[in-house]
Amino acid sequence: MFEEPYRWMEAVSTRHNYVQEKLKMGQPVMAVPYNEGLLIFGFAPQPGKIFEVYDRIALGGVGHPADVERLRMNLLDMAHLEGFNRSAQDVNSARLLQFGIAPALKQNFEEIQRAPYIIRMLLVELDKEGIPNFFRMNYDGHWETFKNGTAIAGDEKVMDWLQKEIQKQPFATYSLDQALQQACKLWDESRKLESDDEAKKDIPETLQEAFDQWYLEGAVLTEKSMRKAIYRPLSKDEIERLKSSVV
Amino acid sequence: MKFQSEPNTSAGEFFELLENSGYRWPAKLEGTANQNGFTVPQGTTVLAFHFKDGVLVAGDRRATAGNSIMYELCDKVIPIDNFTLMAIAGVPATAFEMARVLSHNFEYYRRSQLQSMSTEGKIRALSKLLKENVGMAVQGLGVVSPIFATYDPDLKKARIHFYDMLGADFQIRTHTATGSGSQIIRGILEHEDLWGEKPLAERTREQAMTLAIRLLQTAALFDSATGQARPEDDIYPTLATLTEEGYRFLDDDETAKIFKTSTARG
């Protein structure tokens, strides 16, 4: 069936369309620097978008929950084995992506008889020098690095817009509260760009509705932490403060 | 770094993941005779007791091999996770390995299962490791005698557990100590708790620190395997507290200050 190159390319192209269509409803996850580390943040109708991976690494995912879970477990397995067998200092996002997840995802995507992963992933890390690193990975294993923050979303138009807007703001100079407010405003603006009418119908119309009906998930990786594991979910107080400042 | 097409699907069990990757806990050495009537070679003093805000865990810094002093900067109080500390006496190689396995075990569980391991689960995990180690322990090659302190979020109280070589755990309500210098200070701890200025559990953080420093200095006076502080070289005992905020180690400056006031003669 796939003996001719053209057929294989056509099948891959069909897979791209299939995965992109499936991803379309995925709500954005943003990651930005702030003056004490980095923030990862997103609203969603169901929780399960932001996770701790290792001492200084966090993950944001958009896509099928089972696929997010499978890759998350793979990342956890790789990171913890590496951290145990070598050192926590040898575990970093670039190695996890470049030598772990990315080649496997690419192979999986191009083996057209296997079900593709329906996922976009954000991997963030505050390195040993306290510098935030942002990585974005696509369902086909393609990954990119960013210095000043990044975003993923199901809709590519929304994702590209968020990416541009994040670069325009000096997030690294903001306090956590300011960074949260600005990220929240960007999320609010990005809702209006949603190209799919069906998806638009299910998105809260106001930030108030988003806070009331959806889950706000957020976490920071901060040098202010005295612990080895520097991941910290946003506290109720921080979320309440954000709500009262933006709604 | 290897991507596994089927990630570990066990319920957050890091030890199973390790074994699947080829790791084996050292078993008993075949052909080596068991030691008869062996004693635990534990040249050290570590202690823990309840104070007003939680638990204090402290230890000296000396590592010995027979009569030789090998190292004066050994950290014998080890953070396992944000709410757990382990103080070790015994064979350092085995003790450090246990601490590393436990640390990864608790963190892997918390991250994969999206909830912290229960306090009972944490206490059991160390029991299991000690049980795995019995073969080495009876040969006198890997005996470990740990103190395990963890904050229980359900009871809202820090707990101290002491273990025997076979892995049985005993919850300690007031104080415990282990290592070669422990016999010297256990009596003092009991005396302080019963007839001291106030019971240990009612003492402030500063009072608890002062007592711990004095106890370790006393142990070092009578036990050659317990290291004395050497302020001129910036070598002080390790002091850590465990409260509802998690663990906190005293930094060198704070330790130096408390050490100075604690050891001043009246």
Interface residues (C-beta under 8 A of the other chain):
Chain A: F51 E52 V53 Y54 D55 R70 M73 N74 L76 D77 M78 H80 L81 E82 G83 F84 N85 R95 L96 F99 G100 I101 P103 A104 M226 R227 K228 A229
Chain B: M1 K2 F3 Q4 S5 P7 N8 T9 F14 L17 L18 S21 Y23 P79 D81 N82 R100 V101 H104 E107 Y108 R111 S112 L114 G246 R248
